[in-house]
Amino acid sequence: MTHHEMSSAGLDEPLIGPAEHGRVHVMTYNVRYAADDPGHLWEERRPVLAQLLDVERPCVIGTQEGLFGQVADIAADLPSGYEWIGQGREGGSHGEYAAVFFDTRRVLPREYDHVWLSETPGVVGSTTFGNLIPRMATWVRFSDVATAGEFVVVNTHLDHASADARRRGAAQLADLVESMRPAPVIVTGDFNAAAETSEPYLRLVAGAGLVDTWLKAAERRTPAYATFGGYAMPKVGGERIDWILTTPEVTPDVAAINPFRSEGRFPSDHVPVQALLRLPSR
């Protein structure tokens, strides 16, 4: 296992970087909504996030929390060729997004939808699991430009306050993944629950048979950082609440938890999780 050196100036090289054909670089990132955080306003964080994404160049990025203006900013800052799919959790452009960005030179969307984590998943903004604010998932079925092989990305953000909403949301996500089969499925998200021990994790991994790419990767390029750092260097050995999970036929070659910063500034109060994945050949 190799740990790349990181300095206050940022990364000297990408942890994963652009993926070669035959592999897909996936990132999940809670980008923190444009809150009035002293010293961490969006206009201060935005260029650092742009720098990070320019260095890493993931094929697919599942983001959480970004408001419409932030999502538009990220789209403007990404290199040419990237597009995105998403909807505000309160409908239209209202509320936070679980947006999916993608490099059209590598993957193309074939279909997509938005579902709300509730007993009425098709009702925009619905909340029936005990959560006070809407929670949702955005999914996209992609085809690989080089191979025409298809896979599905499901991006979500479970509730921060209600354990029952997280548990029921995870069960709904497990059903959603099953409905996408036999296509390979990649699940990205901020689950607000600890990997390896929490009910949502066990429901998706032990229950639904998904694979935790951090644990299964042949190579890990960083220590096991907590994925919430609070705009500071994350703790090694802390809770991983942001995950990339896959169906078993997807092979994780490399995993990383990336505390990227530039001149001491972090792009978000979370740090991104990344995985380099091999999809099954057709």
N, C-alpha and C positions, 0 to 999 in steps of 0.2 A: 504494500500500500504506500502510495506517495502522497505527501501533503505539500501542495504548492505554497511557496512563501507569499505572504500577504503583508502589505505595508499600508501606512496611512494614505499613501498616494493611490491605492487601489490594487488591482491585480497586475502583475507583470506579464501574465499570459492567461488565456481562458482556462477555466477548470475543465471544460469539455469542448466548447467552441463548435463551429459548424460541423455537422455530421456528414460523413461520407455516405454515398448512396448505399442502400441496404440497411442503414441504421437511422433511427429517429432520435433527435435530441429534444426532450420534453422538459419543460420547467413549470412549476407551480409557484405562484407568488402572490401573497397578500400585500398589495401595494399601499395600504392604509389610505382611507378616504381623506379628502382634502380638509382635514381638521385644523382647528386653530391651535396647533401645537407649537408653543414658543420655541423658536430655533429650528423647527422642523416643518415649516410651511411647505405646501406643495411646490411653489415656485422655487424653493431652495432644494427640494429633493428631486424634482423632475430631471435636471441635467445629470444627476448621478445615476438615476435609473436609466436614462438614455445611454450613458456611457457603459453601464453594465450590459444592457441588451446588445449594444454594438459589439462588445467584446465576445459575448457568449453565442449570439446568433442561434437561439433554439429554433427547431422546426415548428414547434407548437408551444404556446405559453398559455396556461390557464391562470387568469388573474382573479383576485377577489377584492372586494370593497371599493374599487375605483368607481367614482361618479362619472357621469357622461363626459364632462369636460376633461377629466383625467384620461379616460379611455381615448378620447379624441387626441389628446396631447401625446399619449404613448404611440398611437397610430402615426402621428405626424413625425415623431422622433425616430421610429424604427427605420431601418434601411428600406429602400424601395423594394417592392415585391411582397411586402407583408400586408395582409388584410385581417379583418376581425369580424366576429359574430357575437352578438350579445343583446341583452334587453335589461332595462332597469327592473329591479325586483318589485317595484311598485307600479310597473307598467310603462311602456314607452321608454322615455329617457329618464324616468323618475326613479330615484333610489340607487343603491349600489348595484354593481354588475358582477356577475360571474362570467366575464368575457373570455373568449377564446381567440387568441391571435395565432396566425399561421403564415408560414413562408410559402407563397404560391409557386415558387420555383421547385419546391419539394413535394408539397401536398396540395390537393384541391378538394374543396367541400362538395359532397354529393347530396347531403340532406342535413337538416338540423332542426332542433326544437328547444323550447324552454319549458320546464316543468317546475311547479311549486311543490315544495316538500310539505304536503298536507293531504288530507283525505280527498281533496278536490284539486288534483295536480294541474288540471287545465284552467283553473280559475286564477287569473292574475292577482297576485298579492294575497292569496288565501293563507290563513294561519289557523290550523286546527290541532296542532301537536303540542300546544302549551307555550309556544314561542310568541312573543309580543310583536316582533317585527317579521316580515316575510323572509323566508329562506327558499332558495331555488337551486336548480341545476340547469346548466346549458350543455347540450350535447351536440356533437358534430360528427357525422360519418365522413371520413376522408378517403381519398384514393391516393396512393403513392404515384407521383408523376413518372418515376422510372419503371416501376414494376406493375402498376395498375392494381396492386393489392390493396384491399380495403381494411380500415380499422376505425374504431369509434373512440372519441375522447369525451369523457363526461367530467365536467368541471363544476364544483360546488363549494358551498360555505355553510357548515352546520352552525346551529345556534350557539351563542356564547353563554346564555344564561340557564337554559332549561335542559337538564340531562335527559328528560323524557323526550323532548323534541329531537335531541341528537340521536337517541336510540331509535326512535321511529323513523327519523330521516335516513339513518343508515340502512334500515330495513327496506325502505322505499328505493334507495339507491341500489341495493342488492337485486331487487326485482327489476329495476331499470336495466342493469347490466345483463341480467339473464335474458331480457327481452331483445337485446342486441345480438346475442349469440346466433350463429357460430362465429361471427366476426371477432377478431381480437379487440379487447376493450382496455383502455387506459383511463384510470380515474385520478383526477387531480383535485386538490382542494385544501382548504383550511378547515379542519374537522373539530377544532376547539376541544380536542380530547387527546390523551396521550397514546402514542403508538405502543403496541405490544400488551397493554394492560386494560385499556378502556373498553366499555361495551360496544361503542361504534366500530372500533378497530376489530374486535373479536367477531362481531357480526359480519363484517366484510371479508376478513381474512380467514378465520376459522370456519365461519358459517357459509359464506359464499365462495370460498376457495380462491380469493384473490391473493396475489403475491405482493409483498412489501418490497419495492425495488431497493430500498436502502439496505435491507437485511440480505437480499439475495444477489446483489451486484457482485460480480467477480472482482471488481476493484472499487474501492472508496477513495476519493481524492481529497477528503477533508476529515477532520475529527467528527465525532458524533455531536455536533452542536445542537443545542436547543434551537427551535425554529422561530421563537419569539425572543427578540433581544431588547425590545424597548428602546430603539435607536442607540444601542450600545453593543459592544462585542458580546455575542451570545455565549452562554455557559456550555462548556463541554460536558456531555453527559446529562444535560437537561432534557426536558420533555420535547419530543417531536410531535407537534400538533398539526403540521403541514405534511402531507404524504403524496406520493405517487404510487398507486396500486395498479396492477395489471392482471389480466387473465393469465393462466399458467403457461400458455404457449408462447408468450412474449418473454424474451430473454434479456434481463438487465445486465449489460456489460460493465457499466460505470455508474456510480452515484456520487453526488456531491451536495453539501449544504453550504451555501455560498455567502460568507459574511463580507461581501464586497463593500468597499467604502472609498471615497475620494476626498482627500484633504480632511479626513476624520469624519466626514458626513456619510450617513447611511441613507439609502433610498427610501427605507420604510422601517417600521418598528418590527416587522418580521424579516426573516432572511429567506431567499428563494431556495427551493429544493430542485435538483436537476437529476436527470437520468438519461443515459444513452442506451437505447433499446434496440434489440433486433426482433423484427417481426417474422413470423413463420413464412417461408417461401411458399409461393402459390402451388 
